[in-house]
């Protein structure tokens, strides 16, 4: 990617990398004179098509401010989290864990509520009154 990148064009990273990975990437690219902004997103394919959802963003303030109009066109909401490239990545990973945990709890609840009942249990329930 870097050899094809025009001078002055920053990299806007929407991948949910680790906070340390984002900081390392920002440092390596900055040493090469390439601007870097970490911008993970909370949106599915339908949100991407409709330009809705939420984007978390961090990087050098002047660069982030210059990119905000374009970033806002991609999503319904952009939250700027300062200059620490790892901050949005940490929040994205926590958010993903919460989403997965929520799905797991609903599946667990559904498996308990709609579990098949054995004939013996049906008989016992009928006589408990």
N, C-alpha and C positions, 0 to 999 in steps of 0.2 A: 504494500500500500504506500509506504513512504516514498519510494522512487517516483511514483506517479502523482504524488501530492504537490499541487502548485504552491509556490512560496506564499506564506501568510494564511493558508487555509488551515483552520484548526480541525482537530479530531473530536467529534462529539460521540461519546461511547454510551450506548443504551444497554449494554450487556450487564447482567447482575453479577459482576465479579466481586471478589472479596475486597473488603476495605483496604487491606495491605496491597493487594494486586492493583487497585486503582491508584493508590499513592505511588507505587513503584512505576507504573506506566506513566503517570504525570511527570515524575522526576526524570525518567529516561527520555521522554519526548521533549520536555522542557530543555534538557541539556543539548538537544539537537535543534532547538529553536522552533519547535512545533507546539502550538497551543493545544491544550487538552482540557475537556470538560467532561465530568462524569454525570450522566443523565439517565439512570435507570427509570423504567416506566412501570406503572400499574395499569395495564390495559390488555384486553384480549384482541383477537382479530377484528371483531365487530367494532370495538373502540378505535382501533387503528384506522379502519376504513372511514369511520365517522369523525375522526380527529377529536375524540373525547377520551377521558381518562385522566390520569395524574402522572406528572413527571417530576422527579426529584433531581435537583441540579446543584453542582458545586464546581468551583474552579476559580481562577483569577477574576476578581470582580469586573474589571473592564471588559474582559473577554465574554463573561457570562452576560453582562448588560448588552453587549453588541449582538449577542445571539438570541436574546429573549424574544424579539418579534418573530423570528423564524421558528423557535421552539414552541411558542404559543399557538402557532398555526397547526402544529402536529398533535396537540392535546388540549383538553379542556382546561387544565390547570397546571401551572409550573410553580413548584415551590423551590425557591433558592435557599440553599442551606449553608452558604458561606464559601470559604475557600478550601476547606478540607475535602479533598477528592474522595476520601473514604466514608464521609458522613452519609451521603445518599445510598451508597452501597450497603452500609450497615443497616439502614432503615429498610431497604428493599429486602434484604435477607430476613430480617425480623418479620416484616409483613408477609413474606412468602410462608414462613414457618407458622404464622397465625392462620393464614388461609388453609394450609394443609391440616393443621390441628383442628380447625373448625369442621372441615370435611370429614375428618376421622371421627370426631365426636358424633356428627349426624349419622354416619354409617353405623357406628356402634349402637346408638339409640335405636335406629331402624332395625338392626338385627335383633335387639332385645324385644322391641314391641311387636315385630312381625315374625318372630321365630315360630317354626312349626311346633305345635303342641302334641305330645304323644297321646295315645288312646288312654293310657293309665291316668295321665294328668287331666284329660277331659272328663273321665269318670269321677275323679276326685273333686273336680270343680263343680260337677253337677250335683254332688251330694253335700257340698259344704253349705250351700244355700245362700 
